Amino acid sequence: MSIAPDTAQSPPPPTSSDIVFSAAIKAEQDRRGGVPAHQRIAARGGFRTVLTDDLIAFLAGVDTAYLATASAAGQPYAQHRGGPKGFIHALDDHTLGFADFTGNRQYITTGNLAENDRAFLFLMDYAQQRRIKLWGRARMTDDSGLIARLMPAHTDARAERAVLFTVEAWDSNCRQHIPQKLDAADVLAVVRRLQARVAELEAENARLRPAGAAAE
């Protein structure tokens, strides 16, 4: 007796983009026609999962971030995290860490992570109109050695703990609809250089003015 070959197609293997694109999201993309985003991204192997050199270079200029968490019941919460540029450190190929400075002591993020470690980091670079999205899992630690390692230099802030973020997927977005905004400190540095140059030219003009008057 011959056995007919099984012609049923196996489901595609999971990719890192499946972390982001649930069945409901895929269905919505499929419904709207064209080549769905989940197919395009899966075809290229999914989102990136390793911290690359270009991402680490991007982190060196980051001074603000948004950390999103949710309670076990699914109640979402997003909290701003900031510090000197480069306050978010790459600890290995998959782990980010930063000192968690003392805030308003509501401990919503801390409590959420205690019961649901899924987390999301949203990083913006308004000056260059770039944004980075990172999905993963996060936890708090009271390790004093690690906190000291992650503390930025020349800051009066006090850290209660450190945040460790294990990256499961990350992606960069296009610059569409990102307003270009400049950091006040960067603008001030340029203004001061221009002011110094104007002062030099005014001094030079003052020196040359008597010679010009005499020539007349």
C-alpha positions in Angstrom: 0.0 0.0 0.0 1.4 3.4 -1.0 1.2 6.3 1.4 0.4 9.6 -0.2 3.0 12.3 0.7 2.0 14.9 3.2 1.6 18.1 1.2 0.5 20.2 4.2 2.8 23.2 4.7 4.6 23.4 8.0 4.2 26.8 9.8 7.2 29.1 9.3 9.7 29.0 12.1 9.4 31.7 14.6 11.5 34.9 14.2 12.4 37.7 16.6 9.7 39.8 15.0 7.1 37.4 16.4 7.8 39.0 19.8 6.2 42.2 18.3 3.7 40.9 15.8 1.0 38.9 17.5 -1.6 36.9 15.6 -4.0 39.9 15.9 -1.5 42.3 14.6 -0.6 40.1 11.7 -4.3 39.7 10.8 -4.7 43.4 10.8 -1.7 43.9 8.5 -3.0 41.1 6.2 -6.4 42.7 6.1 -5.1 46.0 4.8 -3.5 44.6 1.7 -0.1 44.8 0.1 2.9 42.9 1.5 2.4 42.9 5.3 5.2 44.3 7.4 5.4 41.0 9.4 6.2 39.1 6.2 8.8 41.7 5.0 10.6 41.7 8.3 10.4 37.9 8.7 11.9 37.5 5.2 15.0 39.3 6.3 15.3 37.2 9.4 13.3 39.3 11.8 14.4 42.1 14.0 17.9 42.3 15.2 18.7 40.6 18.5 22.4 41.5 19.1 23.7 44.8 20.3 25.7 46.0 17.2 28.5 48.6 17.1 26.2 51.2 15.5 23.6 50.8 18.3 26.3 51.1 21.0 27.5 54.3 19.3 23.9 55.5 19.3 23.7 54.8 23.0 26.7 57.0 23.7 24.7 60.0 22.7 21.5 59.1 24.5 20.5 61.2 27.5 16.8 60.4 27.7 14.8 57.2 27.4 11.3 55.9 28.0 10.9 52.5 29.8 7.5 50.9 29.4 6.3 48.1 31.7 3.0 46.5 32.6 1.5 44.9 35.7 0.5 41.3 35.8 -3.0 42.4 34.9 -1.7 44.2 31.8 -2.0 47.8 33.1 0.7 49.7 31.1 3.0 52.4 32.4 5.8 54.4 30.8 8.4 56.2 32.7 11.1 58.7 31.6 14.7 57.8 32.4 17.5 60.3 31.9 21.1 61.1 32.7 24.2 62.3 31.1 24.8 61.2 27.5 25.9 57.6 27.5 24.1 56.7 30.8 22.8 53.5 29.2 25.6 50.9 29.0 26.0 47.8 26.9 27.1 45.1 29.3 27.3 42.3 26.7 25.8 41.4 23.3 22.3 41.2 24.7 22.2 43.2 27.9 21.8 46.9 28.7 22.2 48.5 32.1 21.7 51.8 33.7 21.6 53.3 37.2 18.1 53.9 38.4 18.1 57.3 40.1 15.9 58.2 43.1 12.6 59.7 41.8 9.2 60.3 43.2 9.2 57.0 45.1 6.0 55.6 43.6 7.9 52.5 42.5 5.4 51.7 39.7 8.1 50.4 37.3 9.8 48.4 40.1 6.5 46.8 41.2 5.5 46.0 37.6 8.8 44.3 36.9 8.5 42.3 40.1 5.4 40.5 38.7 5.9 40.9 34.9 9.4 41.3 33.5 8.4 42.1 29.9 9.6 45.6 29.1 10.2 48.0 26.2 12.7 50.8 25.8 12.0 53.7 23.4 15.0 55.9 22.6 14.8 59.2 20.7 17.4 61.3 19.0 15.5 64.4 18.0 18.5 66.3 16.6 19.3 63.6 14.1 15.6 62.5 13.8 16.3 58.9 14.8 14.5 56.5 17.1 15.3 53.0 18.4 12.8 50.5 19.8 13.9 47.6 22.0 11.8 44.8 23.3 13.0 42.5 26.1 12.9 41.7 29.7 14.1 43.8 32.6 14.8 43.5 36.3 16.0 45.6 39.1 19.1 44.8 41.1 20.6 46.2 44.4 24.1 45.0 43.5 26.2 47.9 44.9 29.2 47.0 42.7 27.1 47.1 39.5 25.4 50.3 40.6 28.8 52.0 41.1 29.9 50.7 37.7 26.8 52.2 36.0 26.8 55.5 37.8 27.7 58.4 35.5 30.6 60.6 36.5 30.1 64.2 37.6 26.5 63.8 38.7 24.8 64.7 42.0 22.1 62.1 41.4 21.7 59.2 43.8 20.9 55.7 42.5 18.7 53.3 44.5 19.2 50.4 42.2 20.2 49.4 38.7 18.1 48.3 35.8 19.2 45.4 33.7 17.5 45.1 30.3 17.9 41.8 28.3 17.3 42.7 24.6 15.2 40.1 22.7 14.6 42.3 19.6 15.3 45.8 18.5 14.7 47.9 15.4 15.2 51.5 14.1 12.5 53.5 12.6 12.5 55.9 9.6 12.7 59.6 10.4 9.2 60.3 9.1 7.2 62.7 11.4 10.0 63.1 13.9 10.3 66.8 14.7 13.9 68.1 14.7 14.8 69.5 18.1 18.2 70.6 19.4 19.6 70.1 22.8 19.9 73.4 24.7 23.5 72.6 25.8 24.5 71.9 22.2 22.9 75.2 21.0 24.5 77.2 23.8 28.0 75.8 22.8 27.5 76.9 19.2 26.2 80.3 20.3 29.2 80.8 22.6 31.6 80.0 19.7 29.8 82.5 17.5 29.9 85.1 20.2 33.6 84.6 20.6 34.2 84.9 16.9 32.1 88.1 16.8 34.2 89.5 19.6 37.4 88.7 17.7 36.2 90.4 14.6 35.0 93.5 16.5 38.4 93.7 18.2 40.2 93.4 14.8 37.9 96.0 13.3 38.7 98.4 16.2 42.4 97.9 15.6 42.1 98.5 11.8 39.8 101.5 12.1 42.5 104.1 13.0 44.7 103.0 10.1 41.8 103.3 7.7 40.9 106.8 9.0 44.5 107.9 8.6 44.7 106.7 5.0 41.7 108.9 4.1 
